[in-house]
Amino acid sequence: MRESTNTSKWTAALRAAAPYTIPIFAGYWFLGLTYGILMNVSGFSFVWPMMMAAVIYSGSVEFVAVKVLLLSSFHPLQAFVMAFMIGARHLFYGIPMLDRFKHKGWSCY
């Protein structure tokens, strides 16, 4: 009896989340597919996109890294500045949240 209650709660939660999850999944699936094709056409094995996705926080850097970092001469300062500037957009995404978390101080826990 208890197991069926947990299953029904899980099913209800899944049905409530699916309309919001499926469009986001479709967008990320398409981006992942295009990135995998780009890496394959550029001559890299399927391991490279998986490793880069695990390490790189800003997904846009993955696309730029193929041509700028991996297939051309490597300049560490240029790579750092490029990754920092592309990833800096996340700082601006957080600005609207400042009022919401103002009372938390430096710790958000």
C-alpha positions, 0 to 999 in steps of 0.5 A: 500500500505504501509503495503505491502511494509513493509511486502515485506521488512520483507519477503526479510530480512527473506529470506536473514537471513534464510540460516545463521539462520537455521544451528545455530538454529539446533545446539542450538535446539540439545543442548537444547534437550540433556540438557533437556533429561539430566536434566529429566534423573537426576530427575529434572522437566522441570522448572530447565533447563529453569531457568538455561538457563535464569541465566547461561551465559556460556552454558557449565556450565549448563551441568557440573552443573547437576552432579557437583553442583546439584547432589553432595555436594555443595562447593561454592568455587569449583562452582565459580572456575569451572564456572569462568574457563569454562566461561573464554573462552569468554575472549579469544573469544573477543581477535580478536575484540580488533583491531576492537574496539580499537578507542572506548575506554572503552565504546562501545556505 
